[in-house]
Amino acid sequence: MNIHEFQAKEILKRYGVNVAKGAVAENLEQASEILNDLEGEIFALKAQIHAGGRGLAGGVKIASSREQAIQFASKLLGMTLITPQTPKNGILVRKIYIEEGLNFKQEIYLSLAFDRNSEKISLIVSKDGGVSIEETAKQNPHLIKTISIDPQIGLCGFHTKELINFLQIDKILWSKLDTLLQNLYKIYIFKDANLIEINPLVLTQDDEFYALDAKMSFDDSALFRHEDIRALNDETQTDTSENEAKAQRLNYIKLEGSVGCVVNGAGLAMATMDIIKELGGEAANFLDVGGAATGEGVAKAFRLILNDRRVKVIFVNIFGGIVRCDRIAAGIIEACQSTPLGVPVVVRLDGTNAKEALDMLKNSALKGLHTSDDLFEGARLAVMLAKGEK
C-alpha cells in the first residue's frame, strides 16, 4: 500500500526525522491559511498523487512569494498529472502539500528496500540526490552505493561510517546521520514497510539533515496489524475495480490490454499473461482468484473484468489441484448463466477431473463459450477472438 508524501512526513516526524514545516490543502482557502502560518518567502507546492515523476510533469512548484504560491496552488488543484508512473489518462490532483523552503548545501538520495535475492534489506544512497535514481543508475552508477543489512543483526554503526566515507560528509556529522538512519530503519521494521525513499535528503547550511521529499510503501499482507497505516489508504489513487477486488479478497491489477484473465495461482497468472503477449495479444488484467475458484468467485471475477470496456474476451485458465475441475466447470456455467457477459469466454482446464469438466462445458450449450485442454491453443483462440479474427 502506498501513501502520500504528506502522510509519510507525518510518520517521519513521529520518529524524529527532520522535515520542513508544512501542511496539506484541498482548496485555495486552506492553501491561503497554510501560507499565512508558514515563515519565509520561499515555498514548495507539491501535487499529492501516488506516482513519481511529479516534478517533470509540472506537479511541483517553487514560489518566491505568497502571492505566487496562491497562483501555483490554483493551477495545481484540479489538474490532471500524467507521468511515466500514472495511468495513460493521468491522476486528478485533489490535494497539494505546501511547505517552507530550505537552504541546503548537499542533496542525497537515500532509500531502504527489501532485496528478495539476498533476503536482506538494501540501504541505497547516491551523491546525486533530487533526480531519478533510475537515471543515475544508467548514467552515473559510480555515484550509487548499496549496503546489505542482515535483518537478524540490524543497522550498525559501521554501516553509517561506510556511508559517511562514500558521501564525503564531515565525520563530525556521524552521530546525526546515524540517528537518522536508525530512525528510518525503525519505521521500516516496525511498520512492515516495503520501501522508504527520501529523495532528496538534504544537508542544510547549519548541518542538519532534512527529508525534503518522502515516499513510503507498506506490505499489504501485514496491514492487519497496523491500523494506523491502514487508515492512510487513499482509494481515489487506485482503480475502482482494484478497490472492489480488494474488498472481495481477489488479487486484481488492471492493465492496458483486451484479453481479460481469470486464473488460479499467481505463478500461473504471470505465465498466462506472458503467453498472451507472445501470441500477439495484451492482457487486460492480472487476476488470481486463488481459492475462490467457485461459482460465486468466478462470477465476481467476471464482473470485475467486465467493468473494463476494453475487454473483448475472457480467458479462464485453471489448474485443478486441490480444487476439482468439475466443480470449477459448474461454477463457470453458473457464472455465465447469472452474469450477462456480452463477450466470448475461452476456458482451459487441466488437473483433477479435467475431462469431465470440459465435457460439462461443451454440453452446456452456452453461447460464446469455448473450451480447450491445451494452454497455448486456448490462449491463441482468446487472442484471435480479442482481435476479431474468429
N, C-alpha and C positions, 0 to 999 in steps of 0.2 A: 504494500500500500504506500502510495506517495502522499506527501503533504506539501503545503505551500511554504514558501520562503519565510513568511511572517510567523508561521507556526513553528518552523524549525528554529527560528531565532528565539522564540519564547522558551523552547527546550534548552537551547544553548545557555540562555541567561540563568535558568534554574540550576544549571550545572557549573556556573561560574565562568563561562566563556564571555569575553567582552564583545558586545555588539553596539553599533551606533543607536542612539535614541531614535525611535520611530514608531509608527502605528499604521494600521490598515484602514483604508477608506473605501466605501461603496458608492459614494456620491460626492458632489462638489462641496456641499455643506460640511460634510465630515472632513474633506480634504482641507478646507479653509481652517477649521478648528484645529486640526493637527498641525498645520503650518504655523499658526499663532502660538502653539505650545513649544515649537522647536526653536533652537538657537542658531545663530549664524545666518549667512546669506547664500550658502550653497546647499542644495537639497537634491537627493536622489529619489526619483519616482519610478517604480517598477511594477509592471503588469504581473499579476499573480495567476499564473497558469501552471499546470503540471507538464511543463516541457522546457527543454533547454533551447539555447539559441535566441533568447528574447531580445538581446541587445542588437544583434544584426537585423532583426525583424522590426525594429523600432519600438520595442516594448520596454526599453529602459531609457530614461531621460535624466539629464543633469541640468538643474535650473540654477541660475545665478541670482535669482530674486524670488520673493514670494509671489509676485505678480506673474512671472514666467512659470513658476511652479503650478499655479492655478490653470494657466493656459495648457500646460502639458497634461495636467490631470483631466481636463476637459476632453483632450484628444484621446487619451488612453482608455478612459472609462467608456465601455460600449464598443470599442474597436474589436475587430477580429484579427487575431495574430496567427500568421502562418509561418511555421519554422520547420526545419527538417524532422522534428520530433512530434509535430502535430498531425492530425488527420489532414487530408488534402483540403478540406473546407475550412481548416483552422479551428481555433477555440476563441469563444467570446470572452472578453475581459470584463469580469464583474467586480473585481477588487483590485486596488493598487496599494502598494506599500510605499510610504513616504518616510524618509529618514534623513537625519542630518549628514552633511558631507564631512569627510575626514581628510586631513592632510597626512600623507604617508610617504615613506621613502623606499619601501620594498613591497612587491606583490609576490605571493607564493601560492601555488596550488597544493592542496592537501586533501587526502581522502582516505577513508577506511572502507574496505570491501572484502568480501569473502572469496577466496581462491579455491574453487572446488577441486582443482587438480592436486594441489598440495594439502588441502584440508586445513589451511591456515588463513589467518587474516592478513591481508595485504595493506600495509601503510604506504601510500604512494604520495610522493612530493615532487614538485617541479619548481625550478627557479623562475620559470616563465608563467607566472600567475596571471589571472584575469583573461586568459584566452582559452580556447578549446583544447583540452588535454589530448584529444584525438589528433588535432593539427600539430601539436608539439611533438607527439609520438612519431608522426610522419616526417616532419621537417627537422626537428632538433631532439632526437631521442636521448642525446647525452645530457640534456637538461632535466631528465626524469630519473628518479631513484625509487626503487621498490624494496621495502623491507618486509620480510615474512615474520609474522608474530604467531608463536605457538599459543593457542588459547589455553592450554594446560599451564603455561607459565605466565602469560600476560605481557603487557608492555613494560619494558625495563629501562633503566637509566641509560644503558649502553645504546639503546635504540635512539634516544634523544641525542646522545653525543654524536652518533653517526650522522644524524640529520643536521646538527649544528655545523659539522665539518663540511658536509655536502653543500649546504646553503650558504656557507661562508658568513655566518652570523656571529657577532661578537659573543665570545664564550661567557661573558658576564650575564647573558640572557638565558643561559642554560636552564635555570630554575623556572623562569616564566614559560619557556617553551615546554618544559617537562610537565608543568602543571596543566597547561593547555592540552597536551596530548593525553595525559591521564584522564582529564575530564571528558574528552571526546571518546576515549576508549570505554569509559564507564557507560556513556549513553549507548554506545554500540552494543555492549554486552548486556546491560541491564534492560534495555528496551527491545532486544532482539532485532536490531537493525540489519538490513542488507547492505545499505550504503549510507555513509555520511560524507558529504563533499563540501569543502569550503573553498570557493574559487571566486575572488581571491581571499586569502588570509593576508592581511596587511600588517606591516610593522610601521607604527606611527612615528612622528618626529620625536616624541618623548619616550620612545622604546617600549610601547605597549602593543600587544598583538590583538587585532580585532578581526572578527569574521564579517567581511563586507557582503558576502553572499552565502547562502546555506541551502543545501539540498539534502533531504533525508528520505529514505525508503525503508519500509519495515516488512518483516516476514508475515505474510497473510496467515500462515498456519499457527503463528504464535499470538495473534491478536486477541485470542480468548482470555489471555492473562494480562492484557494491557488495555483496560477500559479507557484510560486517558488518551492513548494513541488512537484507539478505535473511534473515539468521539471526534477526532480531527478529520475524518474522511469527508471529502467533498464530492458528492455524487454528480455534481454538474460537470466535473472534469473527465468523467468516463461515459462511454456509450450507454444509453438507456437499456439496451439489450444485455450488456455486461452486468449492469446493476440487477436486472431481473434474474439473470443466470445465477448470480451470487446468492440471491435470496432463495433460489431453488436448489442451491448446492450443486450446480453444474459448472464445470470448468469451460468457460466460453470466452473466446477472444475474437473480436470482429476483424476481418481482413478485407482485402480490396477486390477479390475475385467474384466468380459467378457460380462456383460449384460448392453448394452447402455440404458440410461433412458432419456425420454423426458416427462417432467411433467410441469403442470402449478401450481405455488404456492410453496414456499419454504417448508412449513409445509408438504404438500402432497409429495413433493420430498423426504424429510427426511423419512417419513413413508414408502414410496415405497422402498427406499434403505434398511430399516430395515426388511421389509417383504422378499425382495430378499435374504437377509442374513439368515433370519430364515428358508427359504426354501432350503438352501444349496448352494445358488449362491453368486456371488460377483458383485456389481455394478461397471461398468467401468467409471462412471462419475456421478456427480451431475449436472443436467441441468434443470433450471427453465426458461421456455420460457415466463412466465408471460403473459402479454397482447399480446405477439407475436404469439399466437396460431392460426396462419393463414397459408394459403398455403405457402407463402414466408417464414414465420417464422419457420414452421416445416421443410421446405426444408433446410434452413440454419442450423437448429439443426441436421438434419440427416447428412449433410456434415461434420459438426464438429465432430460428434460421429464417423463417418466412417474414419476419419483421424487416428484413433487408430486401428491398425491392430488386436489388441487382441479382439475386439468386435465381438461376434458370433451371437448376436441377438439384436434387438432394441425393447424395451418395452415402448410403449406410454401409459401414464396414465393421462387422462384429466378429470377434473370435470368441466362441463359446467354450470357455474353460470351466470356471466354477458355475457360470450360468449356462443352462442348456439352450441350444439354438432354437428348438421348437417353441420354447417359452418366449424367446425373443421374437420369433416369427409371429406368434399370436399377438404380442404387443405391437408389432409393426402394423399388422392388419387392423387391430383396434384403433391405432393412432390414425391410420389412413381413413378409416371409416368415420372417426369422430372429428377430424380436423380437415376442413376444406383446403386442399393443398394448392391446386392450380398449376403445379409444376410436376414433371415426371420424377419418379423415385427409382433409383438403382440400388438393389440390395445384394451385398456379397456376404455370405455367411460361411464360416468354417468352424470345425470343432465338434463338440458333443451333439449328436442328433442333427447334424447339418443337413443330411439328405432329406430327412423327414421334414425339416423346417423349410427347405427350398420347395419341396412338393406342396406344402401348405400354402406357400406364397403363390406358386403357379396356379393352384386350384382355386385361389380366392377370387379370381376374375376381376380384380380391381384394375380400373383403367389407369394407365400410365405407370404401372408397377412393373419393373424389370428385375430379373434375378441373374446371379452369376455365382459360380463356385470358385472363380479364379480372380484374384485381386487385380491383376493387370487388365484383364478383359472387362471387369466391372468398372474400373477407373476409366478405361478407354471409352466405354459406352457413355459414361457420365460426362466426359469432356465433349464428346460428339453431340450429345443432347444439349449441352450448355451452349454450344456454338450453332445449334440449329441444323446440324449436318445429318440428323437422323430423325 
